[in-house]
Amino acid sequence: MHSPWVAARAKATAERAGASASEQESLAYVFRSTLGRDPDRLESEWALEVLREEGLPALVLHLFSSIDFRYAP
């Protein structure tokens, strides 16, 4: 998950999400584009914390590494 190719995909996804008007819209975009669903309340809280502390590309990498991403329908 830490290959340059995966990092580039995470950055590209984050850039598309960053075009949204708010943090909540950005979070919704990355969840929908990576997991195919909206985040639940706990996921939203966690994701907002990651977004603010590590940035949007890091959040996307976390989602790429999740079990939900690897087994998304």
Backbone torsions as a table, in degrees:
resi	resn	phi	psi	omega
1	MET	NA	-9.1	-177.7
2	HIS	-105.9	21.5	178.2
3	SER	-74.3	156.7	177.3
4	PRO	-58.4	-35.5	-179.8
5	TRP	-64.3	-45.8	179.5
6	VAL	-65.4	-41.7	178.4
7	ALA	-61.1	-39.0	178.2
8	ALA	-66.2	-39.1	177.7
9	ARG	-65.9	-39.7	178.2
10	ALA	-64.2	-43.1	179.3
11	LYS	-63.1	-42.4	179.7
12	ALA	-64.4	-41.3	177.5
13	THR	-64.0	-42.6	179.3
14	ALA	-63.3	-39.5	178.9
15	GLU	-63.9	-41.2	177.1
16	ARG	-64.5	-41.4	-179.9
17	ALA	-69.8	-34.6	-179.3
18	GLY	-65.3	-17.2	177.5
19	ALA	-72.8	-11.5	178.0
20	SER	-69.0	161.0	-173.0
21	ALA	-78.8	-24.2	-175.1
22	SER	-139.2	167.2	176.4
23	GLU	-60.7	-43.2	-178.4
24	GLN	-62.5	-39.7	177.5
25	GLU	-67.0	-37.9	177.1
26	SER	-64.2	-43.7	178.8
27	LEU	-62.8	-45.1	179.3
28	ALA	-60.4	-41.9	-179.3
29	TYR	-62.1	-47.8	-177.0
30	VAL	-68.1	-35.3	176.6
31	PHE	-66.4	-45.2	-179.4
32	ARG	-65.3	-40.3	-176.5
33	SER	-76.6	-26.2	179.9
34	THR	-98.5	-39.3	-174.7
35	LEU	-110.6	-10.1	178.2
36	GLY	76.4	19.5	-179.4
37	ARG	-156.7	166.9	174.6
38	ASP	-81.7	154.0	176.4
39	PRO	-74.2	149.0	172.4
40	ASP	-80.5	-178.5	-174.8
41	ARG	-59.9	-47.3	-179.4
42	LEU	-65.8	-40.1	177.6
43	GLU	-63.9	-38.8	178.8
44	SER	-62.7	-43.3	178.8
45	GLU	-62.7	-46.9	179.1
46	TRP	-61.7	-47.4	-176.7
47	ALA	-63.6	-38.7	178.2
48	LEU	-64.3	-39.8	177.1
49	GLU	-63.8	-45.4	178.1
50	VAL	-62.8	-44.6	179.9
51	LEU	-56.2	-46.6	-176.8
52	ARG	-73.0	-32.9	-176.4
53	GLU	-90.0	-35.9	-172.5
54	GLU	-117.2	-20.2	-179.1
55	GLY	100.9	163.7	-176.2
56	LEU	-66.2	-41.8	177.6
57	PRO	-59.3	-36.8	178.4
58	ALA	-66.5	-39.1	177.1
59	LEU	-61.5	-44.0	179.2
60	VAL	-61.8	-41.4	176.8
61	LEU	-61.2	-40.7	176.0
62	HIS	-58.7	-44.3	-179.6
63	LEU	-67.3	-38.9	175.9
64	PHE	-59.9	-31.2	-177.8
65	SER	-85.3	-7.5	-175.4
66	SER	-75.3	154.4	176.6
67	ILE	-62.7	-33.5	-180.0
68	ASP	-64.0	-35.4	179.0
69	PHE	-71.5	-43.6	-176.7
70	ARG	-66.3	-25.9	-178.8
71	TYR	-121.1	28.8	179.5
72	ALA	-65.6	143.6	-179.3
73	PRO	-68.0	NA	NA
